[in-house]
Amino acid sequence: MKIKHRLMAVALAPALLLLAALFPANAMAIEGDATTVKVPVSVTTSGQGIPGETYTVNIEAETEGAPMPAASKIAVKGEELKAGTYTGDPAEFDLDFSKARIGIYKYRITQEAPENSTGRGEYDDTVYYMTATYEHPDGRMNETRVTAAVHKGTKDGTKVAVCSFSNNYANLPAGKSDPPVSKRIAGDKPSTKTRFTFVFEGLDGAPMPEGAKDGKITASVDGEGTIEFGNSEYTKAGVYTYKCYEVNDGAEGYTYDKTVYTVRVAVTETVDGFKVERAIIDQDNKEHDSLTFTNTYKEPAKPAENKPATPATTKKGGSGVVKTGDTNNAAAVVALGVIGAVIVAGAVTMRHPGKQEK
């Protein structure tokens, strides 16, 4: 019996060595079950992808009669990005060997360049070679098992567990928008400049200028003039909405403009970059060419001056009052005084005639 077993081992040795050479243990990267094996596929995009672009991965049999999945092509959807990477939706080829004969089956897996390419993408043309083995494990004839070995680039290339494809894109120049804001003052001319502040607010995650916080950014101007909030950059097609309005700081003498502008920015992707078109409307749905706010100024009234009253003079020795400014009355008073003095002098002379002779 021992000699018989030795002879059988010698006879099987070449076949076992051949199987070991063709299918080393470490090449069986994907384990299936009794009759099926699933082969994972992924697509990664780097750079600025194309909106809605879908990638197609194909599987084809190199062995006649090899089991095929329900669909020989699967779609993996990528996504547009300004930077970074994105892994497409999980996908896999599902191979069913339940109706196949025990044996070894060869396949090729490749990516197909999308039809809607703009020509700025570099698509991964790697070929994956897969060997699927449908066998009775360890000679147990009442059991079956499927395993698969996938090699990248060549049939003897690096063993992998996933057929992954990486597509690289060149970034298109970003579209930019920076609508200026103008301040006008109507009415009286102010003697000093007042600072006016404006708010630019992005809705639903719209791109904002550098320095924005929580979707808002402010800018100020002293007196009349024009200011800018800074550029918003667009790297994805779509329609973006903003609000722009003035902050009422309650400066004295000013009636503030209450207009709230809506700014709609339509961005489309072209071969050369992202095209930006802008529309400005107010709360009454009236279109405007610019963001202009007009405040009306009325100079505050000055308080009346309180002048001191003119002082009055009193007659000497009497109770009557003569106003200083009345020149006619003053002259009359002087004349009366002179006449009185003359009469008094005459009376004195008449009473003392003797004194005159001496």
C-alpha positions in Angstrom: 0.0 0.0 0.0 2.8 2.4 0.9 4.5 1.8 -2.5 1.1 2.4 -4.3 0.7 5.7 -2.4 4.2 6.8 -3.3 3.6 6.0 -7.0 0.5 8.1 -7.0 2.3 11.0 -5.3 5.0 10.8 -7.9 2.5 10.8 -10.7 0.5 13.8 -9.3 3.6 15.9 -8.4 4.1 17.5 -11.9 0.4 18.5 -12.0 0.5 20.0 -8.5 3.7 21.9 -9.4 2.1 23.2 -12.5 -1.0 24.4 -10.6 1.2 26.0 -8.0 3.1 27.9 -10.7 0.0 29.0 -12.4 -2.0 29.9 -9.3 0.2 30.6 -6.3 -1.6 30.8 -3.0 -0.9 34.5 -2.6 -2.5 35.3 -6.0 -6.0 34.4 -4.9 -6.9 37.9 -3.8 -10.6 37.6 -4.0 -12.6 34.9 -2.2 -16.0 33.9 -3.5 -18.4 31.3 -2.2 -19.5 28.0 -3.5 -20.6 29.2 -6.9 -20.1 33.0 -7.2 -17.4 35.7 -6.9 -17.8 39.5 -6.8 -15.0 41.6 -8.4 -15.0 45.2 -7.0 -14.5 48.1 -9.4 -13.8 51.8 -8.6 -13.2 55.0 -10.5 -11.4 58.0 -8.9 -11.2 61.4 -10.4 -8.5 63.9 -9.6 -8.7 67.6 -10.4 -11.7 69.4 -11.8 -14.0 66.8 -13.2 -16.9 67.2 -15.7 -20.4 67.6 -14.3 -22.5 64.5 -14.6 -19.8 62.5 -16.3 -20.3 58.7 -16.1 -17.5 56.2 -16.5 -18.0 52.8 -18.0 -16.0 49.7 -17.0 -16.1 46.6 -19.3 -15.4 43.0 -18.6 -14.8 40.5 -21.4 -14.0 36.8 -21.3 -10.8 35.4 -22.8 -11.8 31.8 -22.2 -14.5 30.3 -24.3 -17.7 29.5 -22.3 -16.6 31.6 -19.3 -19.6 32.7 -17.2 -20.4 36.4 -17.7 -22.3 38.8 -15.4 -25.8 40.0 -16.2 -24.2 43.1 -17.8 -20.8 43.2 -19.3 -20.6 47.0 -18.7 -21.1 48.8 -15.4 -21.5 52.6 -15.0 -19.5 54.4 -12.2 -20.5 58.0 -11.8 -17.7 60.5 -11.0 -18.1 64.0 -9.7 -16.7 67.4 -10.6 -14.2 68.8 -8.1 -12.0 71.9 -7.9 -9.3 69.9 -6.0 -8.9 66.6 -4.2 -10.2 63.2 -5.2 -13.6 61.5 -5.5 -14.3 57.8 -5.5 -17.2 56.8 -7.7 -20.3 54.8 -6.6 -19.4 51.3 -5.4 -19.6 48.8 -8.3 -18.7 45.2 -8.9 -19.0 42.4 -11.4 -21.0 39.5 -10.1 -19.9 36.2 -11.7 -22.1 33.1 -11.3 -20.5 29.7 -11.9 -23.3 27.5 -10.8 -23.9 26.3 -14.4 -20.3 26.2 -15.4 -17.9 23.3 -15.5 -15.1 23.0 -13.0 -12.1 24.8 -14.5 -10.1 28.0 -14.9 -11.5 31.0 -16.7 -9.7 34.2 -17.9 -11.1 37.7 -18.1 -10.0 41.3 -19.1 -11.3 44.4 -17.3 -10.9 47.9 -18.8 -12.3 51.4 -18.7 -14.1 53.1 -21.6 -13.5 56.8 -22.1 -16.8 58.8 -21.6 -18.6 60.1 -24.7 -19.1 63.6 -23.2 -15.4 64.3 -22.7 -14.2 67.8 -23.3 -10.8 66.6 -24.1 -9.2 67.9 -20.9 -9.4 64.6 -19.0 -6.7 61.9 -19.0 -8.5 58.5 -18.7 -6.9 55.5 -17.1 -6.3 52.9 -19.8 -5.0 50.2 -17.4 -5.9 46.6 -18.3 -6.7 44.2 -15.4 -6.3 40.5 -16.0 -8.4 38.2 -13.9 -8.3 34.5 -13.5 -11.3 32.8 -11.8 -10.9 29.3 -10.5 -14.0 27.1 -10.1 -12.9 23.9 -8.2 -13.6 21.2 -5.7 -11.7 22.5 -2.7 -9.1 20.0 -1.3 -10.5 17.3 -3.5 -13.9 17.2 -1.8 -16.0 16.3 -4.8 -19.3 17.2 -3.1 -18.2 20.8 -2.6 -17.3 23.7 -4.9 -15.6 27.0 -4.4 -14.8 30.1 -6.6 -11.7 32.3 -6.2 -10.3 35.0 -8.4 -6.8 36.5 -8.8 -6.6 40.0 -10.4 -3.3 41.3 -11.8 -2.7 44.9 -12.9 -1.2 45.8 -16.3 -0.1 42.3 -17.3 -1.0 38.8 -16.5 1.9 38.6 -14.2 1.6 42.1 -12.8 0.9 43.3 -9.3 -1.9 41.4 -7.5 -4.8 43.7 -6.5 -8.1 43.2 -4.7 -10.0 46.0 -6.7 -9.9 47.0 -10.3 -9.4 50.7 -9.7 -9.1 53.4 -12.4 -7.9 57.0 -11.8 -8.8 59.8 -14.2 -7.0 63.1 -14.0 -8.3 66.5 -15.1 -6.8 69.8 -15.9 -8.4 72.6 -14.0 -10.3 75.2 -16.0 -9.8 78.9 -15.1 -12.4 79.9 -12.5 -15.1 82.4 -13.4 -15.1 85.5 -11.3 -17.7 88.1 -10.2 -17.3 91.2 -8.1 -20.3 93.6 -8.5 -19.3 97.1 -7.3 -21.6 99.1 -4.8 -22.1 102.8 -5.3 -23.3 105.3 -2.6 -25.0 108.5 -3.7 -26.3 111.4 -1.5 -29.3 113.5 -2.4 -30.7 116.7 -0.8 -28.5 119.1 1.2 -24.7 118.9 1.0 -23.3 117.5 4.3 -20.4 119.4 5.9 -18.7 116.2 7.0 -18.4 112.7 5.5 -20.5 109.9 7.1 -19.5 106.2 6.8 -22.0 103.9 5.2 -21.9 100.1 5.4 -23.2 97.4 3.0 -23.8 93.7 3.3 -23.3 91.1 0.6 -24.9 87.8 1.5 -24.6 84.4 -0.4 -27.6 82.1 -0.3 -27.6 78.2 -0.3 -23.8 77.9 -0.1 -23.0 80.3 -3.0 -19.3 81.0 -3.4 -18.2 84.1 -1.5 -15.2 86.5 -1.6 -12.2 85.9 0.7 -12.9 87.1 4.2 -16.6 86.2 4.3 -18.0 84.6 7.4 -21.2 82.6 7.7 -22.1 83.5 4.1 -21.8 87.3 4.6 -19.2 90.0 4.0 -19.4 93.7 4.6 -17.7 96.8 3.1 -17.9 100.5 3.9 -17.4 103.8 2.2 -17.0 107.4 3.6 -19.5 109.7 1.9 -20.2 109.2 -1.7 -18.1 106.7 -3.7 -17.9 103.1 -5.0 -16.6 100.0 -3.2 -16.1 96.3 -3.9 -16.5 93.2 -1.7 -13.9 91.1 -3.6 -14.1 88.4 -6.2 -16.3 85.3 -5.8 -14.8 82.4 -7.8 -16.8 79.8 -9.7 -15.5 76.4 -10.6 -18.8 74.6 -11.1 -21.7 75.4 -13.5 -24.9 76.5 -11.9 -27.0 79.5 -10.8 -26.0 81.3 -7.6 -28.1 83.8 -5.7 -27.0 86.7 -3.4 -28.6 89.6 -1.5 -27.1 93.1 -1.1 -28.4 95.8 1.2 -27.3 98.8 3.3 -27.0 98.9 7.1 -29.1 101.7 8.7 -26.7 103.2 11.2 -29.1 106.0 12.0 -26.7 108.9 11.1 -28.3 112.3 11.9 -30.0 114.0 9.0 -30.0 110.9 6.7 -32.9 109.0 5.3 -31.5 105.6 4.3 -32.1 103.7 1.1 -34.1 100.5 2.0 -33.5 98.7 -1.3 -32.7 95.0 -1.1 -31.0 93.8 -4.3 -31.0 90.2 -5.5 -28.0 89.3 -7.6 -28.2 86.1 -9.7 -25.0 84.7 -11.2 -25.3 82.2 -13.9 -22.2 80.1 -14.5 -21.6 77.9 -17.5 -18.7 75.7 -18.4 -16.9 76.3 -21.7 -13.8 74.8 -23.3 -11.8 77.8 -22.1 -13.2 78.2 -18.6 -16.3 79.2 -16.7 -18.4 81.9 -18.1 -20.2 84.2 -15.7 -23.3 86.3 -16.4 -24.9 88.5 -13.8 -28.4 89.9 -13.3 -29.5 92.5 -10.6 -33.1 93.1 -9.6 -34.7 94.9 -6.7 -37.6 93.8 -4.4 -40.0 95.1 -7.0 -38.5 92.8 -9.6 -37.1 95.8 -11.5 -33.8 95.2 -13.3 -30.7 97.4 -12.6 -27.3 97.8 -14.1 -25.5 98.3 -10.7 -25.9 98.1 -7.0 -26.6 101.8 -6.2 -27.9 103.1 -2.9 -29.1 106.8 -2.6 -29.5 108.3 0.9 -31.2 111.7 1.3 -29.6 114.3 3.6 -31.4 117.2 5.3 -29.3 119.5 7.4 -30.6 119.7 11.0 -32.1 123.1 12.0 -29.8 125.3 14.1 -31.1 126.5 17.5 -32.1 130.3 17.8 -29.6 132.6 19.5 -30.8 134.4 22.8 -29.5 138.1 22.7 -29.2 140.1 26.0 -31.8 143.0 26.6 -30.6 146.7 26.2 -29.9 148.3 29.6 -32.1 151.4 30.6 -31.0 154.7 32.3 -32.9 156.6 35.1 -33.2 160.5 35.3 -31.2 161.9 38.1 -33.4 163.0 41.0 -36.6 161.7 39.4 -38.5 158.5 38.8 -38.8 158.8 35.0 -36.7 156.5 32.7 -35.1 157.7 29.6 -33.9 155.3 27.1 -30.3 155.7 26.1 -31.0 155.5 22.5 -33.6 158.4 22.4 -31.4 161.4 21.4 -34.4 163.9 21.1 -35.4 163.4 24.7 -31.8 163.7 25.9 -31.3 167.0 24.1 -34.5 168.4 25.6 -33.3 167.5 29.1 -29.9 169.2 28.5 -31.7 172.4 27.3 -33.9 172.6 30.3 -30.9 172.2 32.6 -29.1 175.1 30.9 -32.2 177.4 31.1 -32.6 176.5 34.7 -29.0 177.4 35.5 -29.3 180.8 33.8 -32.5 181.7 35.8 -30.8 180.8 39.1 -27.8 182.9 38.3 -29.9 186.0 37.4 -31.8 185.7 40.6 -28.6 185.7 42.7 -27.3 188.8 40.9 -30.5 190.8 41.6 -30.4 190.0 45.3 -26.8 191.5 45.8 -26.5 194.7 43.7 -23.9 196.2 46.1 -21.4 193.6 45.3 -21.5 194.6 41.6 -20.3 198.2 42.3 -17.3 197.1 44.2 
